[in-house]
């Protein structure tokens, strides 16, 4: 019995992933590759919807791939590649744009939110059409499942609608994927604002733990994390959001139950607890940081790995695009 295919991607918009990325999605990619035919890509084309320095985009694309490998995404078990290395993404996106209604695209919640924040004059067409490129990313590989967060559910529904619309109007070409809404291994909030989730779009990075932070920087962030005026180390999201967040982080990395950690620190102060959480996280992230740097020090080998992944991705994507073009009546140039 053939393995079910999954596809997921991540944008190279920052130098480092953070704890929310890691526990919310990427750590689960590692498990998914063991039982599925997994395709994972660094979606560099999507990153172009915001103004980006070319050298920074190049660096961040490689850093993203290096971090994925360092976390445990194994190019021997999955297909890891860079989106722009597969031209069929853009080619299929144009076809899908031609069967997407203007109002349909305009109803995408993330587009509405971002365009309202930036204003019409500062909103580019790429932001409007990027859910359609995302649909092409998925449909190209005939994915069965797409592991995404709840905020991406609407985009997966658009993908399904477009795939079914093409299949009905022209020919049965696309496998219609299911959204696999992944539950975060832990809900991680900002250390400086424990009522808000940890995010790379935070006003300050002081409360965001990045995977590539130095041990010293990580410890400093935990030591200065916001807590309440009390003394008891107890899980209570309403009254003690800061301490509850730190307990969640400790549990996610140590594997200990929150109750066990509460008992361990009964009668101890917040300072001792913050330092212990920091040490648990540093111990877990150190191998990732070191492995990432090793990969970045040998960029030639890293690029070789990504090119190998792109070769396999191009084979699968090329077959789908060829079937799409034939269904549309476009002349085969081969």
N, C-alpha and C positions, 0 to 999 in steps of 0.2 A: 504494500500500500504506500503510495507516494505521500511525502510530507506536505502538509498545508503550507502555503506560502504567505509570509508576512512581509510588509514593507513599512519602513518608518524613516524619517529624516530629521535632521537638526540643523538649524541655521548657525553659520559661523559669525555671530554678531558681537562676540566678546572674546577676550584673550583666554578666559577660563570658564568652564562650567561651574555651577554652584551646587550646594547641597540639595536644593530643590530639584534641579535637573537630575542629579545623580539618583536620589531616592525616589523621585517622581516617575522617572521613565527609563533612564539609561541602564540602571542596574538590572531592570527587568528585561532589557534587550539581551543581556548576557544569558539569561535563562531561556528566553524564547528561541535563541539560535540552536539550542541543543535538541529541540523537538520539532523545529520547523525549518522550511527552506527560507531563510531570512535574507532579505535585501535591505541594507542600511546605507543611507547616503547623506553626505554633507551637502545641504541644499544651498549652494553658493549663489545660484541665480535668484533665489528668493531674497537674499540679503541685499540685492540691488534696489529694492523698493525704498531703502533709506540711503542717503548720501554716504558713500564709503570711500575712504582713502585706498587706492589700489594696492599699495604695499601692505597696508593693514589687512585688507581682505585676503590677500595671498597668505599672509602669516597666520591669520585666524582660521582659514580653511584647513591648513596643515595641522595647526594646533588642535582643532576639533577632531580630526581623524586620529591624531596621536593620542589624544585623551580617550577616545573610544576604545582604541586597542589596549591602552594602559589599564582601563577599567575592566577589560575582559572580553570585549567584542573581538572574536577570533576570525581573521580572514580565511582560515582553513575550514571554519564551520559555517561561514556566512559569505555573502557578497557585499563587500564594503567598497564604495566608490564615491566620486565627486559628481554631482548632478550635471555640471556643465561639460563633463567628459562624454555625455551621452546626448548627441544632438536631437534625438527623437523626442526628448522632453518638450522642446520648443515647437517642434513640428506637429506633434499631437495636440499641444495646447492651442495652436491656431485652428485646427479642425474643430476642437471642442468649443472654442469661442464662437464659431460660426453656427453652433446649435444652442447657444446659451442666450436667453432673453436678457435684455438690458436691465429690466426691473428685477429679474432673478438674481443677477450679479450684485445689484445695488442693495439687495436685502441682507447681504452677508453682514452679520453683527460686527465682526472685527473691522471691516471696512468702514462701517458707519461710525464706530467709536473713534478710530484713528483719524478719519477725515474730519470729524467734528472737532477733534482736538487740534489738528494742524490747520484747518481751514481749507476751503476749495482751492485757493491759489497755490497752496503748498502741497496739495495732494496729487501725486502722479498717477498716471493711468495704470502703471504696474501694480500699484496697491489695489486698484479696482479689479484687475484681472488675475491677481496672484492665486485666488482660490481655484481658478480654472487651470492654471499651471499645476497646482497641487493635485487636481483631479487627474491631469495627464501623468504626473509622477506615479500615481497609484495604478491607473488603468493600464499603463504600458507594461507592467510586470504581471498582469493577471493575478493580482494579490487576492487571497482568500480573506485575510484579516489585516486590519490596519490598527495597530496599538496607538491610541491617542488619549489625550486628556479630555475631560468633559467639554472644555472650551472649543475643541475642534469637531465636536459632533456634527454641527451644522455643515461644515465643509465636507465631511464624509457623506452626508445626505445629498449634497450637491453632486458629488462624485458618482454616487449610485444613480441619481436621476439622469445625469448626462450619459452614463454608460448604458442604461436601459433605453434612453431615448435614441441613441445611435443604433443599438441592436434592433429596435423596433422599426426605425425608419429605413435603415440600410440592410444590415446583415448582422447576424449573431457573431460578434467579434470579441466583445469584452466579457470577462468573468466579473460578476457584480460582487464587490467586496462587502464584508461586514465590518462595522466599527467594533473594535475591541477596546472598550473604555477601561483604561488601566487605573486601578486604584493605587494611589501613592503608597509606598511602603511606610511612609510616615508623612504627616502634614507638618512641613517645616516653615516656621515664620521668621520674619526679620528680627535679628537680635536687638535692634534699636527700637523697633516698633512691633512688639510681639502679637499685636492684633491683626497684622497684615502679613500675607505670605511672602516668603523670601523670593525676591525677583531681581533680575538684572536691570529692570527699569526703575529701581528704587532711586530716590533723590540722592541718597548717600550710600556708598558701598561699605560704610562702617558696620552695618548690621548684616552684611551678606558674606557668608563663608564660601570662598572660592576654592576649588580643588587644587589649584596651583599656588595658592598662598603659601608663603614660607611658614614653618612651624611657629616662629616668633609672631608673625602677623596674625595667625589663627588664634594663638593664646591671648594676644592683646585684645582681639575682638570679643572673645568670650569673657575675659575679665571685665570689660566695659559694657557687657550686655545689660539691658534694662530689666530690673526686677522690681518687686513691690517692697514696701517698707517693713514687711513682717520678717519672721525668722524661720518659719517652718517650711521644710522642703516637702511640698505636697502637691499632687496634681489636681489643679482646679482652674480650668481654662477661663472661667469668668472672673474670679477674684485674683488669680495668680497666673496670668497669661505668660509672663516671662519665665517663671520657674517651670511651668507646664511645658513650655517650648523646649527648655533645656533638658527636662526629663525625657521628652520624646526623642530628642537628638541622641542622648546617651543610650536609650533603649535601642534605637535603630542601629547604632554602631556596636554596642556591646553585646546585644542579643539578650540582655537581661530584661525581665518584666519590670514595668514601672514601679509596681508595689515593692519589688525586691530592692530597687534603687532607693526608694523612699526609706525603707527600713535601714539600709546601709548608711544613710546620711542623717538618720534621726539624731537630733541634738547637735548636729554640726552646723557651721555657718555657711552663708551663701558663697563666701570667698573660696572656701575649700571645695564646695560643690562645683562652682564655675571652672576652677582649675582642673578638676577631675574630668569634667565633660570635655574640656579642651584637649586633655591628654589622650582621651579615648578617640577623639576625632583625628588628631594629629597622627596617632599610630596607624589608623586605617587609611589616611590619605597619603602618608609618606611614600609608600610603594608606587602609588599612582603618579605622584609628582615626579619621582625619580625616573620611572619608566617613560613618562611623557618627554622628559628632557633628553633621555637617551635616544628616543625616536627623532626628536627635533635636531639632535646633533648629527644624525645620519639621514638627512632629508632625501638623499638619492634612493635609499632603501625604502623609505616611507612612500615616496612617489611611485616606486616600482610596485609596491603592494597595491596602491590605489589604481594604477594602470591595469594591473591584472584583474582587479574587481570590475573595472570599466569594460574590459573585454567581454566578460561574461554578461554584464548588464546590457551591453550593446547587442549581443546576440539575441537576448530575450526581447528587448525593446524593438529591435529591428524587425523581428518576425511579426510583432503586433502591429507596428506601423505599416508594414507591407500589406497586411490583411486589411487594415483600415483604408489605405489608398486604393486597393483593389475594389473594396466595397463602394467607394465613392466614385469609381470610374476614372481615377487618375492613372495615367499611363506609366507602367513599370519601366524604369530606365535600365533595369538589369537585363 
